Amino acid sequence: MIFYAIMFPIGLLLLMGTFFMVKQQTAAVVERFGKFVSTRQSGLQLKIPIIDRVAGRLSLRIQQLDVVVETKTKDDVFVKIKVSVQFKVIKDKVYDAFYKLDFPQDQITSYVFDVVRAEVPKMILDDVFEKKDDIAIAVKGELNEAMKNYGFDIIKTLVTDIDPDAQVKESMNRINASEREKVAAQFEGDAQRILIVERAKAEAESKRLQGQGIADQRREIARGLEDSVKVLNNVDINSQEASALIVVTQHYDTLQSVGSASNSNLILMPNSPQAGSEMLNNMVASFTASNQIGEEMKKAAEREKLKGVEKKS
């Protein structure tokens, strides 16, 4: 009974040490007395208890390592670049990944620093933003060539952040704002120029139409005066007398127009006494001529009546 009591726990321990389980997307490294024996994939696995041991496990999933590199551009601007490296252990090279590198992340970080600090100093700051994909491709190419020997496959490298110095960013923002203000001022100037040109065109057109209207008005006035002279000539009034009558008529029309408004004032101030006397003489002559014309018109009307009576008789 004592023998069985001792052997049962030992047997149970040996049985438990024989079986082990490997999770999905994981590889286990088995050693025998400290020497590599095999790699085991996911599922229930067997090993020799006490003699064999699981030295370690490696994840076969895609992993990501973010590396921040501070470097200087060609135009002497310090910038921080964040590179995200996506990598995984090659399934057939678990031995290399486990035994050749103690800290693969440190190795990847070193290569990223080396490539970024070799590529970025060749570019000015603006090109760093525009050609970030070129930097990522260069990093991936260098890492793939180096890390495959250690059992790692570089899936993707991404430049996820470019962070210049705070003063540089402020200067870039000021430059951008100045450029936008310059463009806005140019558009505003063009708009004002177009507005001025259109106003000038409108004013020119208005003046042209106004001049045309004045010309038409004067033409019609001239035609009216011509018709008036012809009518007066038909009643035996010569051109000089007709002109005097028309002038007097316009004079009275003017006075009537001025007097029709209660708040209008008319002041006639001659430049000299001689001019005033001439104006007065002309007005008297005009009144005299109008009276004579009126008398002649009455006589002409009476003669027409007498002719009409004689014809009837």
C-alpha positions as CSV (number, residue, x, y, z in Angstrom):
1,M,0.0,0.0,0.0
2,I,2.8,2.4,0.8
3,F,4.4,1.6,-2.7
4,Y,1.2,2.4,-4.5
5,A,0.7,5.5,-2.4
6,I,4.1,6.7,-3.5
7,M,4.0,5.6,-7.2
8,F,0.5,7.0,-7.9
9,P,1.5,10.7,-7.5
10,I,4.7,10.1,-9.4
11,G,2.8,8.4,-12.2
12,L,0.3,11.3,-12.3
13,L,3.1,13.8,-12.5
14,L,4.7,11.9,-15.3
15,L,1.5,11.7,-17.2
16,M,0.8,15.4,-16.8
17,G,4.4,16.1,-18.0
18,T,3.8,14.0,-21.1
19,F,1.0,16.0,-22.6
20,F,1.0,19.8,-23.3
21,M,-1.2,22.0,-25.4
22,V,-0.3,24.6,-28.0
23,K,-2.7,27.4,-28.8
24,Q,-3.9,28.4,-32.2
25,Q,-1.4,30.7,-34.2
26,T,1.3,29.7,-31.7
27,A,4.5,27.6,-32.1
28,A,6.2,25.8,-29.2
29,V,9.9,25.0,-29.1
30,V,10.8,21.7,-27.4
31,E,14.3,21.0,-26.0
32,R,15.9,17.8,-24.7
33,F,18.5,18.3,-22.1
34,G,18.9,21.9,-23.4
35,K,19.2,20.9,-27.0
36,F,16.6,21.8,-29.7
37,V,14.5,18.9,-30.6
38,S,11.5,20.1,-32.6
39,T,8.8,22.8,-33.0
40,R,5.2,21.9,-32.3
41,Q,2.1,23.6,-33.8
42,S,-1.3,24.2,-32.3
43,G,-3.2,21.2,-30.7
44,L,-2.4,18.5,-28.1
45,Q,1.2,17.5,-28.2
46,L,3.4,14.8,-26.5
47,K,6.9,15.0,-25.0
48,I,9.1,12.8,-22.8
49,P,8.5,13.9,-19.3
50,I,11.5,15.2,-17.3
51,I,13.8,14.7,-20.4
52,D,12.0,17.0,-22.8
53,R,10.7,20.5,-21.9
54,V,9.0,23.3,-23.7
55,A,11.7,26.0,-23.9
56,G,9.3,28.7,-25.2
57,R,6.4,29.7,-27.3
58,L,6.3,32.2,-30.3
59,S,3.2,33.9,-31.6
60,L,2.6,33.4,-35.4
61,R,0.2,36.4,-35.5
62,I,1.0,39.7,-37.2
63,Q,2.5,42.0,-34.6
64,Q,3.1,45.8,-34.8
65,L,6.0,47.8,-33.5
66,D,5.8,51.6,-33.4
67,V,9.2,53.4,-33.7
68,V,9.6,57.1,-33.3
69,V,12.7,58.5,-35.0
70,E,14.0,62.1,-34.5
71,T,16.1,63.3,-37.4
72,K,17.0,66.4,-39.5
73,T,15.8,67.3,-43.0
74,K,17.9,68.7,-45.8
75,D,16.7,72.3,-44.9
76,D,17.9,71.8,-41.3
77,V,14.5,71.2,-39.7
78,F,14.3,68.7,-36.9
79,V,11.3,66.4,-37.2
80,K,9.9,63.3,-35.4
81,I,8.8,60.5,-37.7
82,K,6.6,57.6,-36.4
83,V,7.1,54.4,-38.3
84,S,4.7,51.5,-37.7
85,V,6.2,48.1,-38.6
86,Q,3.9,45.1,-39.0
87,F,5.8,41.8,-38.9
88,K,5.3,38.1,-38.1
89,V,7.3,35.0,-37.4
90,I,7.7,32.8,-40.5
91,K,6.1,29.4,-39.7
92,D,9.0,27.4,-41.2
93,K,11.6,29.4,-39.4
94,V,10.5,29.3,-35.8
95,Y,14.0,28.0,-34.9
96,D,15.7,31.1,-36.3
97,A,13.3,33.4,-34.7
98,F,13.6,31.8,-31.3
99,Y,17.4,31.2,-31.1
100,K,19.0,33.8,-33.3
101,L,17.6,37.0,-31.7
102,D,16.9,37.6,-28.0
103,F,15.0,40.9,-28.6
104,P,13.7,41.1,-32.2
105,Q,11.9,44.4,-31.5
106,D,15.2,46.0,-30.7
107,Q,16.7,44.7,-33.9
108,I,13.8,46.1,-36.0
109,T,14.1,49.4,-34.2
110,S,17.7,49.7,-35.0
111,Y,17.1,49.1,-38.7
112,V,14.3,51.6,-38.8
113,F,16.5,54.3,-37.2
114,D,19.2,53.5,-39.7
115,V,17.0,53.7,-42.8
116,V,15.0,56.8,-41.7
117,R,18.1,58.8,-40.8
118,A,19.7,57.8,-44.1
119,E,16.6,58.8,-46.3
120,V,15.1,61.9,-44.6
121,P,18.3,64.1,-44.6
122,K,18.1,63.9,-48.4
123,M,14.7,65.7,-48.4
124,I,13.4,69.1,-47.5
125,L,10.5,69.2,-45.0
126,D,7.8,69.6,-47.7
127,D,9.1,66.5,-49.5
128,V,9.0,64.5,-46.3
129,F,5.3,65.0,-46.2
130,E,4.8,64.3,-49.9
131,K,7.1,61.3,-50.1
132,K,6.4,59.5,-46.9
133,D,5.4,56.4,-48.9
134,D,8.9,56.4,-50.3
135,I,10.3,56.4,-46.8
136,A,8.1,53.5,-45.8
137,I,9.1,51.5,-48.9
138,A,12.8,52.0,-48.2
139,V,12.3,50.9,-44.6
140,K,10.4,47.8,-45.6
141,G,13.0,46.9,-48.2
142,E,15.9,47.1,-45.7
143,L,14.0,45.3,-43.0
144,N,12.9,42.4,-45.3
145,E,16.4,41.7,-46.5
146,A,17.8,41.7,-42.9
147,M,15.0,40.1,-40.8
148,K,14.3,37.1,-43.1
149,N,17.6,35.7,-41.9
150,Y,16.2,35.8,-38.4
151,G,12.9,34.1,-39.3
152,F,10.8,37.3,-39.5
153,D,8.6,38.5,-42.4
154,I,7.9,42.2,-42.7
155,I,4.3,42.6,-43.8
156,K,4.0,46.4,-44.0
157,T,5.7,49.6,-42.9
158,L,3.7,52.8,-42.5
159,V,4.8,56.3,-41.8
160,T,1.9,57.2,-39.5
161,D,3.1,60.6,-38.1
162,I,5.4,63.4,-39.1
163,D,5.8,66.0,-36.3
164,P,8.1,68.9,-36.9
165,D,9.3,71.2,-34.1
166,A,6.5,73.5,-32.7
167,Q,8.1,76.7,-33.9
168,V,8.4,75.2,-37.4
169,K,4.7,74.2,-37.4
170,E,3.8,77.7,-36.3
171,S,5.9,79.2,-39.1
172,M,4.4,76.9,-41.7
173,N,0.9,77.9,-40.5
174,R,1.8,81.6,-40.8
175,I,3.2,81.0,-44.3
176,N,0.0,79.1,-45.3
177,A,-2.2,81.9,-43.8
178,S,-0.2,84.6,-45.6
179,E,-0.5,82.7,-48.9
180,R,-4.3,82.4,-48.4
181,E,-4.6,86.1,-47.6
182,K,-2.6,86.9,-50.7
183,V,-4.9,84.8,-52.9
184,A,-7.9,86.4,-51.2
185,A,-6.5,89.9,-51.8
186,Q,-6.0,89.0,-55.4
187,F,-9.5,87.8,-55.8
188,E,-10.9,90.8,-54.0
189,G,-8.8,93.2,-56.2
190,D,-10.1,91.4,-59.4
191,A,-13.6,91.7,-58.1
192,Q,-13.2,95.4,-57.4
193,R,-11.6,95.9,-60.8
194,I,-14.4,94.2,-62.6
195,L,-17.0,96.2,-60.6
196,I,-15.2,99.5,-61.5
197,V,-15.1,98.5,-65.2
198,E,-18.7,97.5,-65.2
199,R,-19.7,100.8,-63.5
200,A,-17.7,102.7,-66.1
201,K,-19.4,100.8,-68.9
202,A,-22.8,101.5,-67.4
203,E,-22.0,105.1,-66.9
204,A,-20.7,105.4,-70.5
205,E,-23.8,103.8,-71.8
206,S,-26.0,106.1,-69.6
207,K,-24.1,109.1,-70.9
208,R,-24.5,107.9,-74.5
209,L,-28.2,107.4,-74.1
210,Q,-28.6,110.7,-72.3
211,G,-26.7,112.5,-75.1
212,Q,-28.8,110.7,-77.7
213,G,-31.9,111.8,-75.8
214,I,-30.7,115.4,-75.7
215,A,-29.9,115.4,-79.4
216,D,-33.3,114.0,-80.2
217,Q,-34.9,116.6,-78.0
218,R,-33.0,119.4,-79.7
219,R,-33.8,118.0,-83.1
220,E,-37.5,117.9,-82.3
221,I,-37.4,121.4,-80.9
222,A,-35.7,122.6,-84.1
223,R,-38.4,120.9,-86.1
224,G,-41.1,122.5,-84.0
225,L,-39.5,125.9,-84.5
226,E,-39.2,125.3,-88.2
227,D,-42.9,124.3,-88.4
228,S,-43.8,127.4,-86.4
229,V,-41.9,129.7,-88.7
230,K,-43.6,128.1,-91.7
231,V,-47.0,128.6,-90.2
232,L,-46.3,132.2,-89.5
233,N,-44.9,132.7,-93.0
234,N,-48.2,131.5,-94.4
235,V,-49.9,134.5,-92.7
236,D,-47.6,137.0,-94.3
237,I,-45.1,137.3,-91.3
238,N,-41.5,137.2,-92.4
239,S,-38.8,135.1,-90.8
240,Q,-37.4,137.8,-88.6
241,E,-40.7,138.7,-87.1
242,A,-41.6,135.0,-86.6
243,S,-38.3,134.5,-84.8
244,A,-39.0,137.4,-82.5
245,L,-42.5,136.1,-81.8
246,I,-41.1,132.6,-80.9
247,V,-38.5,134.1,-78.6
248,V,-41.2,136.1,-76.8
249,T,-43.4,133.1,-76.5
250,Q,-40.5,131.0,-75.0
251,H,-39.8,133.9,-72.7
252,Y,-43.3,133.8,-71.3
253,D,-43.3,130.0,-71.1
254,T,-40.2,130.2,-69.1
255,L,-41.7,132.8,-66.7
256,Q,-44.8,130.6,-66.4
257,S,-42.8,127.5,-65.6
258,V,-40.8,129.4,-62.9
259,G,-43.9,130.9,-61.4
260,S,-45.8,127.6,-61.2
261,A,-43.7,126.5,-58.2
262,S,-44.2,128.5,-55.0
263,N,-40.7,127.9,-53.7
264,S,-38.7,128.9,-56.8
265,N,-36.7,132.1,-57.2
266,L,-35.4,133.7,-60.3
267,I,-32.7,136.3,-60.2
268,L,-31.4,138.0,-63.4
269,M,-28.1,139.8,-62.8
270,P,-26.4,141.5,-65.7
271,N,-22.6,141.6,-65.8
272,S,-22.4,145.3,-66.4
273,P,-24.8,148.3,-66.7
274,Q,-24.3,148.3,-70.5
275,A,-25.3,144.6,-70.6
276,G,-28.3,145.4,-68.4
277,S,-29.4,148.2,-70.7
278,E,-29.0,146.0,-73.7
279,M,-31.1,143.3,-72.1
280,L,-33.8,145.9,-71.3
281,N,-33.7,147.3,-74.8
282,N,-33.9,143.8,-76.3
283,M,-36.9,143.0,-74.1
284,V,-38.6,146.2,-75.1
285,A,-37.9,145.5,-78.7
286,S,-39.3,142.0,-78.3
287,F,-42.5,143.3,-76.7
288,T,-42.8,145.9,-79.5
289,A,-42.3,143.2,-82.2
290,S,-44.8,141.0,-80.6
291,N,-47.4,143.7,-80.5
292,Q,-46.7,144.5,-84.2
293,I,-47.0,140.8,-85.0
294,G,-50.2,140.7,-83.2
295,E,-51.6,143.6,-85.1
296,E,-50.5,142.1,-88.4
297,M,-52.1,138.8,-87.5
298,K,-55.4,140.6,-86.8
299,K,-55.3,142.5,-90.1
300,A,-54.5,139.3,-92.0
301,A,-57.5,137.6,-90.3
302,E,-59.8,140.5,-91.3
303,R,-58.6,140.4,-94.9
304,E,-59.3,136.7,-95.0
305,K,-62.8,137.3,-93.7
306,L,-63.5,140.0,-96.4
307,K,-62.2,137.7,-99.1
308,G,-64.6,135.0,-97.9
309,V,-67.5,137.3,-97.9
310,E,-66.8,138.6,-101.5
311,K,-66.5,135.1,-102.8
312,K,-70.0,134.2,-101.3
313,S,-71.5,137.3,-102.8
